[in-house]
Amino acid sequence: MTFDPIGDIMRHYKIPMTRENYVALNHLDDPPAEISSEEEEEELPEQFQTSYPTVEDALVAVEIAELKRLYTLGGQ
């Protein structure tokens, strides 16, 4: 398990696990308008990085997996 005190605080206080909330809590004194460097982006937990798959991406991946499964079943 990774050390993530900000995530722990969010879970404890039932704060919605969004990128915006994470960044705001992580920069209480002066939250940035946006994450401007690749280095800053990589410091965020994976689920809050912009390269993390969206719900739509995940649904497409599930649909592709299901189509492959059906195609494999049909070929037997």
Contacts in CASP RR format, 6 or more apart in sequence:
PFRMAT RR
TARGET T0000
AUTHOR 0000-0000-0000
METHOD contacts of the structure
MODEL  1
MTFDPIGDIMRHYKIPMTRENYVALNHLDDPPAEISSEEEEEELPEQFQT
SYPTVEDALVAVEIAELKRLYTLGGQ
2 45 0 8 1.000
4 45 0 8 1.000
6 22 0 8 1.000
6 25 0 8 1.000
6 26 0 8 1.000
7 17 0 8 1.000
7 22 0 8 1.000
7 45 0 8 1.000
9 15 0 8 1.000
9 25 0 8 1.000
10 16 0 8 1.000
10 17 0 8 1.000
10 21 0 8 1.000
10 22 0 8 1.000
10 25 0 8 1.000
11 17 0 8 1.000
15 21 0 8 1.000
15 25 0 8 1.000
17 47 0 8 1.000
18 48 0 8 1.000
19 44 0 8 1.000
19 48 0 8 1.000
22 44 0 8 1.000
22 45 0 8 1.000
22 48 0 8 1.000
23 31 0 8 1.000
23 32 0 8 1.000
23 35 0 8 1.000
23 44 0 8 1.000
23 48 0 8 1.000
24 31 0 8 1.000
32 40 0 8 1.000
35 41 0 8 1.000
35 44 0 8 1.000
35 50 0 8 1.000
41 49 0 8 1.000
41 50 0 8 1.000
41 51 0 8 1.000
42 49 0 8 1.000
46 52 0 8 1.000
53 61 0 8 1.000
END
